[in-house]
């Protein structure tokens, strides 16, 4: 089973998977609406718009595991993201990214080390995983903003 085959649910609760993104470059991000890093939504949306026509997508997985910073219902999350940040990229169901109930998508992703060699539990909201069309993955810490040159260069390289 690959990352693309793991069952997920849309924010609206519909069965789905990441299969629609197979062969594309995807930035997987655990997101939250009440975090100091929440303004990253604007940059994520800008990346999504900038590179979408080249086969790129951002996908967000809301998570409430970090100081309860994503307490909303699916409807509240969708409303907040679209109204406050103009988010058009896909949002999936609220999940656990750590612990015994860690979603299988994140069970796969946490095995990937970041540039400093860190692998394991998600450290905070807005940790990013860039999945290239060949299935290779690069991990970026939560503090790496969507505008960060290293992230943008990695996206462009994956799209080449």
N, C-alpha and C positions, 0 to 999 in steps of 0.2 A: 504494500500500500504506500502511495506517495502522499505528499501534502495535499495534492489536488483531489485525492479520493476520499479524504476524511469528511464525514458528514458534518455540516454546520447548519445553523438556522439564520435566516435573515433577521434583522431587527424586528420585523413584523411577525416573526415566528414561523415563517415558511421554510420547509426543508430545502437545503441548498448544499453546495460544496464550492470549492475553489476551482473546480474543473473548467469553468468559463475563462479562467485566467491562465490555463495551461498554454505554454508557448509565448507568454507575455512576461514583461518585467513587472513585478508587484512589490509594493512596499506595505508590509503587514505591521500594524501599529496597535498596541493596546492603549485605548484612549479613556479620558475622563473629563467630565464637564466642570468640576469644581477644584481644579488643581492649578498650582502656580504655572504649570506648563501648558495649560489649556489653550492659551493663545497660539500654540503651534498648529491648531486646527487651520488657521488662516494660511500658514505656509504649506501645510499638507495639501490643502485645496489648490493653492497656486501651483504646486508640483503636479498635481493630478491634471489640472487644466493645461499646463505647459507641455507635458509629455504624452498626454492621452492619445493624440493622433499618431504617435509613434509606437503604440502598443504598451503603454504604461498605465498602471492603476495603483491607487492607494486603496487599501481596505482597512477598516477600523473595527476593532473588537473592544467595546466598552467593558470596563472591569472596575469593580468596586472594592478590590482587595487592599488598596493603599489609602488608609485613613478614611474610608467611606467616601471617596471623592467622586463616585459615580452612583449616587443613590436613586436616580430617576427611573421611571418606568420607560419602556421602549418609546412610547409616544412622547414623553417629556424629553428624552435624549434626542430623538429625531427633530423635534421642534426647536430645541436649543441649538443644535448643530446647524440646521438650515437657516434659522432666523439670525443667529448671532454671527456665524462664520460663513454662511453661504455654502455649506458642505453639500457637494453633489456626489462624492465618492461613496461606494457602498459601505454601509455599517451593518455588522452582523450582531447576533444576540450577545447580551452581556454574559461574560464567562469568567471563570477563574483561570488565571494564568500561572498560578503557583499552587502548591499543596496537593493533597490527595485527590481533589476534584479538578485538577488541572485539565483543561481541555486538550484533547489529543493533538490539535494543531500546535499548541504551545509545548506539548511533550516533545514534539519533533524539533521545534525551533530552539528551545533552551540548550540543546546540545551543541549549538554553533557558538564558537568563541568570538568575542569582539576583537578589535585591533590590539587591545591590551592583554588578550588571552583569557579574559573572563568568560566563563561559561556557567550555566546553571540558572537558578531562579531569576525571574524578571525582577529588576531592582526597583522600578517605579513606573508610573504612567509614562506613556509615549516612548517606550523602548521600540526600536525599529529593526525590522528584518527585511533586507532587500533580497528578493528571490528572482534570480535571473531565469531567462527562458530555458536554460539547460538544467535548471533545478538547483544550481549552486546558491548558497545563501551567505550574505554578509550581515553582521549584527552591528548596530549602532546604539550607543548609550542614550538614555532619555534626554540628556542635556544637549545632545547633538541636534541642532535645529534643522528644520527642513531646508533652510537656506545655506547650511554649512557646505563649504566647497567640496569637502571629501565625499559627502553624500551625493551631491549633484554630479560630481565626476563619476562616481560609482554607477549612478543611474544611467548617465550618458554612455558609459562603457558597456553596460548590460544591454543597452538598446542598439549598440553598433552592429 
